[in-house]
Amino acid sequence: MPLVHEIKRLGKHSAIYGVGGLIQRIVAVLLLPLYTRYLSPADYGAIEALVALTAIIFALLRAGIQSSFFRFYFRAETDPERLTIVRTSFWFTMGASTIALVAGEIFAPQISHVLYKSQEQHVDLVRAAFIGLWATMNYDQLTALFRVEERSVSYSIASLANVFVTIGMTVFLVVFLDQGPLGVIVGNFSGTLFVYAVLLAYRRTQLGLEFNKGVFRNMVEWGMPLVPSVIALNAIDFADRFLLVRFKGQHELGLYAIGMRIAAALLFVLAAFRTAWPAFAYSIREDNEARRTYGFVLTYVTFFSAWAALGLGLAAPWIVRLLTTPDFYDGAEVVPILSFAFVVFGAYVVVVTSIGRVGRRGSNWIITGVAAIIGVLLNLALIPPFGMVGAAVSMLLSYFVIFLGMTWKAQRVFHVHYQWRRLGTAAGTAAGLTVVGKLVDGGLPLAVVLVAAYPVVLRFVGFYLPAERARIGAFGRRLLPGRV
């Protein structure tokens, strides 16, 4: 299949998957005025600590099965085999999430003490968060069916329904019932529970009482090497939250969380891509075709994510002032650093797929483990003197370490001709323009000019290939029909 067709197929599904994600990110940002008027930075920090905890547990419980599900589903040759994989994955997820729910409800006081140094203050938040964890794990498993079926429209409809119910419940609980942080947590899983119930009814004929031990054993054997890597990745992602709340308190974590929410707008691009990428990457059967496609995908992912990071980094002060109250304005300080950390993470998502393609994941944990140790040490060194800025720098450097390590391994097991000069040019140009925008006091107009100039500057530093320049020229001529 031609490369252009493959890229268009990936782009199509990424765009459709991204509709739900886009609206979800937009809503998360638009709810910031609500949160920052009804919650203090300390309240927001308390929520962020639980978001981090449940995200870690989710990743640990789903790591071995989530990637295995995609791989085994596409490797299955008959519909009955695929149905067995669906049912086995469903019942494992149900069992694991229920055990986590029971444990969370029982040990809520102890968890509250570890997170907040208090057994009484936030026990209700902990218990609500574990209900949300149960709902999210099971919802994720059912929506994964849409992904393997490449039914991106259905996936987006489910995501949109989730978002709209979540908005309504969150506003009702926080504004009208004045439930504060508890209202935010309960509101956020209400939509997930509702849509999950609908999907259960929709998929009822597929979800029979079948659990194949042999299939489960094979899936776990293939997926278990991922678990240490997931532990390490989550240490990189969330160690900063736990150490911030320990060293600097809930207020500082609340400010950091605001900066993270703004920078996470870039994760819309990456989340849409990451949702479509596994099914797309593994569906390319011919190795040489896969190598060529992976190389171009990494370049384009870096180009678009670096451009988005440039925009977010320069516009952050005005975005934060528009969406929050003065108590939260300092959160803008970490947005540029976190945005470029996500650029590196997007590149990691692409290169690590090569390792999964050939099934050589066994030593991934060594690379991620080293990066995690470096990340924790950086947090311990940088958070006490620099607070949330130190946490952001630690995340950026940790992602860079893991990207370098995984690229080294991926190239040894499945060599891809990545376009390194172009990657460096795209990321370096965006970083350079960000520095210029921060050093020169030109206000919002300068920020807009620098962001708009990014693709033009890339033209002068030799980023584009001849074929790309030709397509850009043809596109320009269509926009300006009078031009010859």
Wavefront OBJ file of the C-alpha trace (Angstrom):
o trace
v 0.000 0.000 0.000
v 1.484 3.445 -0.902
v 2.987 5.477 1.922
v 0.733 8.475 1.259
v -2.341 6.249 1.570
v -1.066 4.789 4.863
v -0.379 8.242 6.313
v -3.833 9.428 5.226
v -5.464 6.384 6.867
v -3.626 7.083 10.120
v -4.503 10.767 9.877
v -8.182 10.003 9.250
v -8.571 7.796 12.307
v -6.437 10.107 14.461
v -8.651 13.051 13.484
v -11.888 11.210 14.239
v -10.593 9.768 17.493
v -9.433 13.248 18.316
v -12.916 14.779 18.101
v -13.890 13.338 21.467
v -10.466 14.055 22.884
v -10.511 17.610 21.555
v -13.859 18.381 23.117
v -12.773 16.708 26.346
v -9.618 18.845 26.477
v -11.556 21.978 25.590
v -14.113 21.231 28.291
v -11.367 20.527 30.833
v -9.883 23.924 30.049
v -13.243 25.705 29.978
v -14.110 24.251 33.381
v -11.009 25.864 34.873
v -12.874 29.139 35.586
v -15.441 27.082 37.485
v -12.836 25.117 39.412
v -10.661 28.106 40.263
v -13.638 30.099 41.574
v -15.077 27.317 43.702
v -11.810 25.602 44.696
v -8.610 26.867 46.277
v -5.167 25.878 44.941
v -4.941 23.471 47.895
v -8.263 21.841 46.911
v -7.023 21.516 43.353
v -3.786 19.988 44.626
v -5.722 17.410 46.656
v -7.593 16.343 43.525
v -4.386 16.196 41.482
v -2.725 13.842 43.979
v -5.618 11.393 43.641
v -5.641 11.727 39.860
v -1.982 10.708 39.905
v -2.590 7.773 42.251
v -5.508 6.319 40.300
v -3.662 6.796 37.000
v -0.772 4.721 38.346
v -3.064 1.944 39.584
v -4.962 1.966 36.277
v -1.744 1.585 34.316
v -0.437 -1.201 36.555
v -3.629 -3.258 36.404
v -4.192 -2.788 32.675
v -0.593 -2.803 31.410
v -0.197 -6.517 30.761
v -3.554 -6.884 29.006
v -4.066 -3.588 27.202
v -1.305 -3.934 24.608
v -1.739 -7.717 24.451
v -5.376 -7.236 23.543
v -4.518 -5.318 20.387
v -1.747 -7.656 19.334
v -3.661 -10.908 19.924
v -6.856 -9.563 18.394
v -5.091 -8.756 15.129
v -3.148 -12.028 15.180
v -6.342 -14.075 15.571
v -7.431 -15.698 12.315
v -11.099 -16.446 12.992
v -14.053 -14.622 14.552
v -14.443 -17.180 17.387
v -10.776 -16.678 18.338
v -11.246 -12.909 18.406
v -14.404 -13.292 20.514
v -12.493 -15.396 23.059
v -9.837 -12.686 23.321
v -12.536 -10.030 23.850
v -14.272 -11.985 26.608
v -11.100 -13.032 28.385
v -9.846 -9.433 28.454
v -13.243 -8.177 29.640
v -13.495 -10.533 32.613
v -9.899 -9.988 33.675
v -10.478 -6.235 33.684
v -13.711 -6.625 35.641
v -12.018 -8.791 38.284
v -8.895 -6.630 38.661
v -10.874 -3.381 38.906
v -13.256 -4.845 41.501
v -10.366 -5.995 43.699
v -8.847 -2.494 43.465
v -12.210 -0.931 44.357
v -12.657 -3.077 47.478
v -9.081 -2.429 48.609
v -9.483 1.312 48.085
v -12.674 1.483 50.114
v -11.169 -0.519 52.991
v -7.824 1.274 53.162
v -9.027 4.799 52.351
v -7.900 6.261 55.731
v -4.396 4.854 55.320
v -4.166 6.102 51.718
v -5.288 9.556 52.848
v -2.569 9.588 55.501
v 0.151 8.673 52.972
v -0.967 11.310 50.472
v -1.978 14.166 52.756
v -0.496 13.285 56.179
v -4.061 13.058 57.508
v -6.395 10.066 57.966
v -9.540 12.183 58.241
v -9.282 15.150 55.892
v -9.809 13.529 52.489
v -11.068 9.970 53.108
v -14.250 10.699 51.143
v -12.157 11.873 48.180
v -10.109 8.665 48.237
v -13.196 6.449 48.254
v -14.794 8.385 45.412
v -11.562 8.203 43.409
v -11.508 4.397 43.607
v -15.072 4.215 42.297
v -13.892 6.354 39.400
v -10.944 3.994 38.876
v -13.306 1.002 38.601
v -15.491 2.817 36.076
v -12.547 4.017 33.986
v -10.861 0.609 33.751
v -14.004 -1.136 32.527
v -15.010 1.703 30.214
v -11.553 1.642 28.631
v -11.811 -2.073 27.897
v -15.152 -1.736 26.123
v -14.139 1.287 24.066
v -10.985 -0.614 23.018
v -13.318 -2.775 20.919
v -14.152 0.216 18.749
v -10.424 0.797 18.269
v -9.606 -2.729 17.058
v -12.650 -2.597 14.794
v -11.349 0.782 13.515
v -14.768 2.288 14.251
v -13.390 5.663 15.153
v -16.744 7.440 14.741
v -18.429 5.155 17.288
v -15.491 5.644 19.639
v -15.850 9.408 19.376
v -19.619 9.265 19.971
v -19.012 7.349 23.202
v -16.345 9.864 24.215
v -18.624 12.815 23.512
v -21.490 11.309 25.502
v -19.077 10.769 28.385
v -17.938 14.389 28.211
v -21.430 15.914 28.139
v -22.724 13.867 31.089
v -19.552 14.689 33.002
v -20.007 18.429 32.428
v -23.592 18.421 33.617
v -22.894 16.398 36.752
v -19.757 18.362 37.648
v -21.497 21.731 37.360
v -24.488 20.453 39.341
v -22.362 19.030 42.155
v -19.826 21.851 42.411
v -21.994 24.912 41.766
v -25.468 23.981 42.975
v -24.658 21.460 45.718
v -21.351 23.104 46.739
v -19.556 19.751 47.055
v -16.103 21.172 46.325
v -13.341 18.658 45.488
v -15.693 15.717 46.067
v -18.093 17.121 43.474
v -15.267 17.353 40.936
v -14.221 13.716 41.436
v -17.773 12.311 41.430
v -18.759 14.458 38.472
v -15.778 13.243 36.491
v -16.655 9.554 36.771
v -20.441 9.989 36.410
v -20.224 10.244 32.635
v -17.883 7.264 32.456
v -20.272 5.097 34.493
v -23.260 6.141 32.387
v -21.618 5.425 29.034
v -20.165 2.157 30.366
v -23.679 0.969 31.268
v -24.871 1.801 27.743
v -21.918 -0.015 26.165
v -22.571 -3.084 28.324
v -26.071 -3.311 26.869
v -24.772 -2.657 23.345
v -22.075 -5.361 23.587
v -24.155 -7.883 25.566
v -24.004 -10.585 22.866
v -20.197 -10.407 22.746
v -19.597 -10.487 26.495
v -20.500 -14.045 27.372
v -19.271 -15.990 30.407
v -16.031 -17.185 28.849
v -12.525 -16.928 30.283
v -9.888 -18.921 28.414
v -6.970 -19.639 30.742
v -4.661 -20.578 27.862
v -5.368 -17.348 25.988
v -5.014 -15.354 29.195
v -1.696 -17.021 29.989
v -0.350 -16.202 26.519
v -1.541 -12.614 26.745
v 0.044 -12.161 30.169
v 3.319 -13.753 29.049
v 3.482 -11.333 26.138
v 2.328 -8.325 28.141
v 4.092 -8.853 31.489
v 7.428 -7.430 30.269
v 5.510 -4.168 29.876
v 4.610 -3.954 33.567
v 8.039 -2.885 34.903
v 8.190 -0.317 32.119
v 4.757 0.956 33.081
v 5.854 1.273 36.696
v 8.876 3.272 35.569
v 6.864 5.467 33.180
v 4.397 6.266 35.925
v 7.245 7.126 38.251
v 8.355 9.642 35.606
v 4.819 10.933 35.084
v 3.651 11.205 38.677
v 6.603 11.227 41.078
v 6.644 15.002 40.695
v 3.075 15.274 42.058
v 3.762 13.173 45.136
v 7.059 14.902 45.888
v 5.586 18.353 45.285
v 2.763 17.747 47.742
v 5.302 16.372 50.252
v 7.941 19.100 49.930
v 5.867 22.140 48.933
v 2.280 21.306 49.912
v -1.100 21.092 48.176
v -1.026 24.780 47.173
v 2.112 24.383 45.034
v 0.741 21.166 43.539
v -2.473 23.013 42.679
v -0.516 25.642 40.722
v 1.498 22.933 38.975
v -1.734 21.159 38.084
v -3.038 24.302 36.373
v 0.138 24.505 34.292
v -0.188 20.812 33.505
v -3.792 21.294 32.346
v -2.755 24.034 29.929
v 0.213 22.052 28.591
v -2.018 18.981 28.315
v -3.792 20.658 25.412
v -0.857 19.279 23.425
v -1.846 15.834 24.648
v -4.980 16.191 22.522
v -2.810 15.862 19.439
v -0.844 13.023 20.969
v -3.844 11.251 22.520
v -5.678 11.191 19.194
v -2.557 9.889 17.485
v -1.774 7.400 20.260
v -5.306 6.003 20.112
v -5.043 5.272 16.388
v -1.332 4.385 16.269
v -1.148 0.826 17.726
v -3.835 -0.624 15.481
v -2.400 1.213 12.473
v 1.245 0.312 13.182
v 0.618 -3.385 13.728
v -1.724 -3.638 10.723
v 1.177 -2.964 8.303
v 2.284 -6.503 7.466
v 5.309 -5.854 5.251
v 8.411 -4.906 7.255
v 10.030 -2.585 4.712
v 6.777 -0.699 4.281
v 6.490 -0.431 8.079
v 10.052 0.905 8.383
v 9.451 3.644 5.836
v 6.082 4.584 7.339
v 7.408 4.705 10.910
v 10.206 7.034 9.818
v 7.876 9.594 8.287
v 5.345 9.292 11.126
v 7.991 10.241 13.710
v 8.952 13.320 11.686
v 5.387 14.539 11.288
v 4.447 13.850 14.909
v 7.466 15.871 16.041
v 6.694 18.719 13.630
v 3.075 19.176 14.719
v 3.668 18.611 18.432
v 6.637 21.039 18.482
v 4.504 23.675 16.772
v 1.764 23.152 19.364
v 4.327 23.350 22.189
v 5.600 26.650 20.805
v 2.088 28.083 20.762
v 1.189 26.887 24.239
v 4.482 28.001 25.747
v 4.245 31.546 24.409
v 0.520 32.027 25.008
v 0.463 30.450 28.496
v 0.391 33.682 30.554
v -2.651 34.998 28.686
v -4.423 31.617 28.691
v -4.017 31.250 32.454
v -5.223 34.811 33.076
v -8.223 34.232 30.848
v -9.259 30.972 32.505
v -8.338 31.270 36.167
v -8.260 33.637 39.111
v -5.172 35.532 40.357
v -4.410 32.818 42.929
v -3.546 30.460 40.053
v -1.613 32.779 37.683
v 1.804 31.469 38.668
v 0.907 28.106 37.118
v 1.757 29.534 33.673
v 5.445 29.402 34.524
v 5.755 25.647 33.895
v 3.718 25.427 30.677
v 6.598 25.823 28.152
v 8.768 23.186 29.847
v 5.925 20.685 30.194
v 4.806 21.248 26.596
v 8.215 20.288 25.225
v 8.316 17.316 27.592
v 5.180 16.077 25.811
v 6.886 16.561 22.442
v 9.604 14.129 23.557
v 6.965 11.746 24.890
v 5.203 11.741 21.518
v 8.462 10.748 19.834
v 8.915 7.944 22.375
v 5.437 6.580 21.572
v 6.457 6.182 17.922
v 9.861 4.539 18.373
v 8.789 2.061 21.060
v 6.310 0.512 18.618
v 9.189 -1.065 16.683
v 10.094 -3.102 19.762
v 6.521 -4.305 20.173
v 6.338 -5.247 16.506
v 9.096 -7.843 16.867
v 8.072 -8.897 20.390
v 11.420 -7.946 21.997
v 10.076 -6.075 25.028
v 11.813 -8.135 27.695
v 14.536 -5.615 28.553
v 12.414 -2.463 28.176
v 12.140 -2.243 31.943
v 15.882 -1.651 32.244
v 15.708 1.460 30.089
v 12.530 2.795 31.675
v 13.836 1.889 35.117
v 17.030 3.896 34.609
v 14.996 6.852 33.326
v 12.637 6.583 36.301
v 15.508 6.530 38.798
v 17.037 9.558 37.114
v 13.639 11.265 37.185
v 13.067 10.630 40.881
v 16.602 11.806 41.724
v 16.080 14.935 39.645
v 12.806 15.620 41.436
v 14.461 15.137 44.820
v 17.255 17.505 43.811
v 15.215 20.174 42.009
v 11.843 20.364 43.783
v 13.089 21.569 47.206
v 14.938 24.629 45.776
v 12.856 25.313 42.636
v 9.403 23.893 43.389
v 7.151 23.259 40.421
v 9.728 24.531 37.890
v 12.139 21.867 39.137
v 9.395 19.254 38.733
v 8.765 20.337 35.130
v 12.465 20.232 34.241
v 12.746 16.773 35.796
v 9.904 15.491 33.615
v 11.465 16.912 30.431
v 14.877 15.383 31.127
v 13.399 12.029 32.159
v 11.399 11.763 28.934
v 14.506 12.597 26.949
v 16.477 9.830 28.684
v 13.776 7.252 28.019
v 13.446 8.367 24.391
v 17.175 7.960 23.796
v 17.261 4.572 25.496
v 14.257 3.162 23.657
v 15.513 4.489 20.338
v 18.855 2.750 20.879
v 17.116 -0.563 21.579
v 14.486 -0.168 18.839
v 17.158 0.429 16.219
v 18.924 -2.760 17.269
v 15.869 -5.004 16.925
v 13.963 -3.297 14.063
v 16.054 -0.684 12.297
v 14.151 2.284 10.901
v 15.702 5.102 8.867
v 14.462 7.948 11.022
v 15.031 11.433 9.670
v 17.194 12.682 12.529
v 18.264 15.969 10.966
v 14.682 16.915 10.274
v 13.613 15.901 13.790
v 16.306 18.072 15.352
v 15.430 20.946 13.055
v 11.712 20.825 13.889
v 12.159 20.562 17.659
v 15.144 22.919 17.853
v 13.458 25.652 15.832
v 10.354 25.529 18.037
v 12.466 25.651 21.205
v 14.524 28.535 19.856
v 11.448 30.586 18.967
v 10.042 29.904 22.442
v 13.218 31.271 24.046
v 13.067 34.359 21.816
v 9.454 34.966 22.807
v 10.290 34.706 26.505
v 13.372 36.925 26.340
v 11.878 39.680 24.176
v 9.065 41.591 25.848
v 6.782 41.857 22.844
v 3.543 40.782 24.486
v 0.855 38.711 22.828
v 1.393 40.176 19.303
v 4.992 38.911 19.240
v 3.854 35.500 20.466
v 1.334 35.255 17.624
v 3.939 36.289 15.043
v 6.490 33.745 16.285
v 3.974 30.890 16.240
v 2.786 31.798 12.731
v 6.387 32.101 11.547
v 7.365 28.572 12.634
v 6.608 26.731 9.349
v 8.141 29.615 7.384
v 11.361 29.507 9.401
v 11.532 25.747 8.773
v 11.542 26.501 5.041
v 14.700 28.570 5.399
v 16.517 26.017 7.573
v 15.937 23.240 5.030
v 13.337 21.147 6.838
v 11.023 20.318 3.927
v 11.691 17.636 1.319
v 11.208 18.516 -2.372
v 7.977 16.512 -2.550
v 6.647 18.315 0.522
v 7.553 21.710 -0.914
v 5.694 20.771 -4.088
v 2.571 19.777 -2.131
v 2.733 22.971 -0.060
v 3.080 24.992 -3.265
v 0.117 23.222 -4.858
v -1.949 23.842 -1.731
v -0.996 27.521 -1.810
v -2.002 27.810 -5.459
v -5.416 26.344 -4.640
v -5.867 28.934 -1.895
v -4.677 31.718 -4.249
v -6.124 30.741 -7.632
v -4.939 33.960 -9.260
v -1.312 33.068 -8.624
v 0.508 31.313 -11.502
l 1 2 3 4 5 6 7 8 9 10 11 12 13 14 15 16 17 18 19 20 21 22 23 24 25 26 27 28 29 30 31 32 33 34 35 36 37 38 39 40 41 42 43 44 45 46 47 48 49 50 51 52 53 54 55 56 57 58 59 60 61 62 63 64 65 66 67 68 69 70 71 72 73 74 75 76 77 78 79 80 81 82 83 84 85 86 87 88 89 90 91 92 93 94 95 96 97 98 99 100 101 102 103 104 105 106 107 108 109 110 111 112 113 114 115 116 117 118 119 120 121 122 123 124 125 126 127 128 129 130 131 132 133 134 135 136 137 138 139 140 141 142 143 144 145 146 147 148 149 150 151 152 153 154 155 156 157 158 159 160 161 162 163 164 165 166 167 168 169 170 171 172 173 174 175 176 177 178 179 180 181 182 183 184 185 186 187 188 189 190 191 192 193 194 195 196 197 198 199 200 201 202 203 204 205 206 207 208 209 210 211 212 213 214 215 216 217 218 219 220 221 222 223 224 225 226 227 228 229 230 231 232 233 234 235 236 237 238 239 240 241 242 243 244 245 246 247 248 249 250 251 252 253 254 255 256 257 258 259 260 261 262 263 264 265 266 267 268 269 270 271 272 273 274 275 276 277 278 279 280 281 282 283 284 285 286 287 288 289 290 291 292 293 294 295 296 297 298 299 300 301 302 303 304 305 306 307 308 309 310 311 312 313 314 315 316 317 318 319 320 321 322 323 324 325 326 327 328 329 330 331 332 333 334 335 336 337 338 339 340 341 342 343 344 345 346 347 348 349 350 351 352 353 354 355 356 357 358 359 360 361 362 363 364 365 366 367 368 369 370 371 372 373 374 375 376 377 378 379 380 381 382 383 384 385 386 387 388 389 390 391 392 393 394 395 396 397 398 399 400 401 402 403 404 405 406 407 408 409 410 411 412 413 414 415 416 417 418 419 420 421 422 423 424 425 426 427 428 429 430 431 432 433 434 435 436 437 438 439 440 441 442 443 444 445 446 447 448 449 450 451 452 453 454 455 456 457 458 459 460 461 462 463 464 465 466 467 468 469 470 471 472 473 474 475 476 477 478 479 480 481 482 483 484
